[in-house]
Amino acid sequence: MKVMTINGNGGDDYVNRLLSYFKQKFVEKIKEVSQVRENVFIVKTIKNMYMLKGYSSNHKLKLQEVFTATLRNEGFNHSYIFLQEPIKEPLIFEGTYFGCMEYIEPGKRPFTFQSYKSRMEGLELLEEFHQTTALIAPRYRTLIPIGDIQEKWKERIHTFSKNTYYLRYFLKEHFIYEILDWGNWSLSGLNEKSAFFSQEPDVILHGDVAHHNFLREKSGDLKLIDFDLISIGPEYLDILQYANRILPSIDWSFDFLVKHKQINKYLNEKPFLYALAYPTDIYREWNRLIREKNLTDTYKCKQVMELMLEQFYLRRKFVLKLQELVK
């Protein structure tokens, strides 16, 4: 985690004005502010440490405050809550609404998907999260969106297809069209089996089960953080995303995937197998690179190229395995 300490001496004018604003609004005297990423800060006072996170609207902030409090009230203690006591009044700076959260001190051993033990620990935490949110999902039905991967994936592959003009400068055409074939095959299978998506009871989905949203605290306990993308839907949508996230760490091995029991229970379901073939990460990263006009950024291009090509043949073997299983 890259952290930049802000001391108010020179540097970015916005950040220094923000620091001055925080100092006015905190009850305790601020000793130091460190920026973790855009609109996310660690605040160190004379007594405590806090996290500040900015949101584009008061509605988004209040939703996060209420949701994390509800999780805690329902017995899910593996996350943070928002605090009101350290600040004198709501933090609103130049159109950004900041929430103050308890600080969770990270341990020396970060969470990764590299070991089976860690992957299972993440799945068990996600399972507990779903068990809790199944109880509260009805209360949030009108407050958060419905999880719908099919529409999102149709849009993503459509954009990737339109971007092939730019992709030809970086990739041989057979790579591009094979990856498009994987996505089209996946979506065609999902369309045929769409009833599967309404079979399970709804939970609140986390929506972004990347490794950086599992935080190993100093005590060794694992926390689930960052609920910006929560939605309503069946739990297997989070499990599917988790499977996609860990596959590069297990060399796209179906046999290793089976060993994760929370994932294994869905591997007899054809729609789940079709969905596993969809190369969402490749489409997402290329589309983002082009959308943000970063094709001249050598470092970023290299990262996306490696994502696509480093394990391409292992991934192809995995997709062929899925295609065999659904016959």
N, C-alpha and C positions, 0 to 999 in steps of 0.2 A: 504494500500500500504506500503510494507516494504521498508524502505530507509536506506542505510548504508552510513554514511559520510566518505569520504576519505580525509585524511590530509597529506599523504605522510610519516607518521612516522610508519615504520614497516609494517606488514601485507603482503598481497599478492604482490609479486614483479611485476607481470604484471600490476596490477591496479595502483601501484605507478609510474611505468614508463609511463603509460597512462596519469596519472595526470600531470606529468612533461611535457609531450608532449602537452597536452591541454594548459598549461600555456604559452608555447612558441608560440602557434598559435593564441591565442585570442588577439584581439585589446585591449580590456579592461582587467584590472587586475583581475584575478580570486581570489575570497576570499574563496570559498568552492565548492567542488564537491561531490554530493551524488549519489550513485548507486541505481537505482530503481529495475532493473533486469539485466540480462546479456546483455551487450552492450547498455544499456539505462541509461543515466545519467542526473541529474539536475545540471546545472552550475550556480553558483551565482557569479556575478562580482561586482565591486564597484558601478555599476549603474543599472544593470538589472539581470534577470534570463532567462536562456535558457534551452531547452531540446536537448540533443545529442543522436542520435540513430545510431547504427552501422549496416552496410549491408555487405553482403559477396562479392558484386561486385559493380563497379561503375555504371553499367547498372541499377541495382536495385535501387540504390540511385537516379539516374537521373530520373528514371520513377516516383518515389515518389515525387520528386521535381516538375516535370512538371504536374503531375496529381493534386496535391493539389493546385498548382497555377491556373490550368484550372478551378477547382471547384470554386475558389474565383473569377476568372474573369467572370464566368457564373452566379455569384450572390449567390452561396452557401457559406455563411459566418460562418457556424456552424462547423468549424474545424480549424486546424492550417495551417500555411504555413512555408516553409523553408526560412531561412535568410542567406544571404551571408555577410552582413556588419560586423557582430561581429568577423569574422575570417580573418586572413591575407591571407590564401591560403587553398585549399582543404585539408580536414583532412583525412589522410590515415595512419593508424597505424598498422603495422604488418599484412597487408593483409585485414584489415577491413576499410571500407569507412564510415566515420561518416558524417551525415547531422545535421545541426544546425537548430532547430525549435523554433518558438516563444513558450514561456512557458504559459500554461493555468493554472492559479491557481485554484485548486479544492476547492469547497465549503465544508462546514461542513456536509451537507446532501448529502451522496453519492447516485448515481443512483442504484436502484435495480429493480427486477421484482416482488417484493412482493405486490405492490399496483396497482390497476387497473389504477389509474391516471398516474403512472410512465410508466406502460406498454404501455398505449395509447400514451403518449408523445414520447416514443421511436419509436413507429410505425409511428407516424406523421413525425418525423425527418427522418426516413428511407424512407418514401414516398416522402418527399421533395428531398432527395438525389437521388432517382430514377428518379424523374421528371427532375432533372438537368442532370443526366448522360445519359438519353435517347437522349439528344441533342448532346452529345459529343462521344457517343459510337462508331460511324463510324470512328472517328479519331484514336481510340485505337484498332481497330480490328486486326491489325497486330502486336500489341505490347504486348497484354496480352492474356492469354489462354481463351478458350471457357469453360463455366461452364457445367460440365457433371457429375451429381450425380450418374447416373446409373453405369458407369464404376468404379467410386470411391467406390461405395457401394458394388459392386460385389467383388472387391478386399478386402474390409474390412471384409465382411462376410466369405470370403474364408480363410483369415488369422485367424479369430476368430475360425473357424471350425478346422483348423489345430492345434490351441492352446488348444483344449479340453483336451489333455493329461495333461497339467499343471492345467487347470481349475478344474479338478476332485479333486485336493488336497484341494480346497477351497469351492467348491459348489457341491450340490447334482445334480446328472445327470439330473433329471427332470427339474431343473431350466435352465440348459445349453441348453437342447434340445427344451424347450419351446421358449426360446429367439431366437434360431436358426430358429424355425418355423415362428416366427413373421417376421424375416428378409426375409426368403424365400417367404412367402406369399406376402409381400410388393413388392419384386422385380418381382415376377411373374405377379402381377397386373400392375406394371409399364411397363413391356415388352409388355403387351397386348395393353396398351394405350400410346405407345411411341409418337404418333402424337401430343399429347398434348404439348410436350416439344418444339415444333416449332411454336406454334400458336401465341404467344404474341410477340410484338416487343421487341427488345433487349435493355437492359440498361447495365450500368456497375454495377456489383454486388459487395457488400462490402465483402462478403465471410466469415465473422467471427462476427456475430451480438451477441456476448456474452455481458453480462451486463458491463464488464470492458472496453468495447470499446465505451460505452456511458459515457461521462464525464460531471458531473455537475460542472460548474465553480462557482466561488465565487459569481458572480452576480445572479446566479440561472439559467442562460441559459444552455441548454443542447448542448453538442458538440459530434460529431461523429469522432472517431479517429482510427488510425492504419489500413492502407489500403494495408497491405502486401499481402493479398490474393484476390485482385480484379481480376475479370474475366468478360467475356461477356456472357450475357444470359438473359432469361425472369425474371422479377422482383419477380415472385412467388418463385424462389429458395431462395432468401433472406427471404421472408415472411415465407416460410416453415421452414427454420432454426430458425427464431425468434419464431415461434410457438413451435418448439421442445424445445427451450430454456426456454420458460415460462411455459410449461406444469407442471413441478414439483412444481412451485409456486402456481398453481391453482388446485393441487391434481388430475391432469390428468382428469379434468372434461370437457367433450365435451360441456356441456351447458354453462360453463364459457368461453370457447374458442370462442363460437359463438358471444359473446358480443364485441369482438374486430373486428371492421368493416373491417379493411384491410385484416384480416385473413378470416372473414366470407364470403367474396365475392368468396373465392375459395372452400368453404366447400360443394358446390354442384358438384364439379368436382371429379370424381372417382379417377383419378391419384393422386390428392392431398391427398385424404383420404388414398390411398394405401401408399403413401410416409410418412404420419404421423405415420404409424405403425412401420416404420423401426427404430430399437433401435440403432441408430448410436452412441450415447454417450456411451452406454455399450460396444459395439465392440471397439470403439476408445480407451477407457481408459484401458480395459484389454489388448488389443494388445500393447499399449504403455508400460504398466507395464512389460509385458513379453519381449518386444523388448529391453527395457532399463535394463533388468535383475534386476528388483526391487522386485522380489517376496519374498525376505527375509526382505524387509523394512516393518516393522509392521504398521507404520503410513500410508504409501501409500496404502498398501493392505486394510487396514481398510476403507480408503476413497472410494476406488473403490467398496468394498463390500457393503458399505452403499448406494452408488449410485444405485447399482443393486437391493438390497433387501428391502431397506426402504419403497419404494412405489411400490413394485412388484405387489401386488394384485390390487392396484388402476390402475396401468398401464395395467394389464391383462384385467380389466373391460373396459378400454378405447379401447384396441385393439379389443375386442369382439364387442364393439359398432361400430367401423369402419367396421368390417367384416359384420355386420348386414346392415349397410348403403349402402354398395356397391352391395348387392344382387340384 
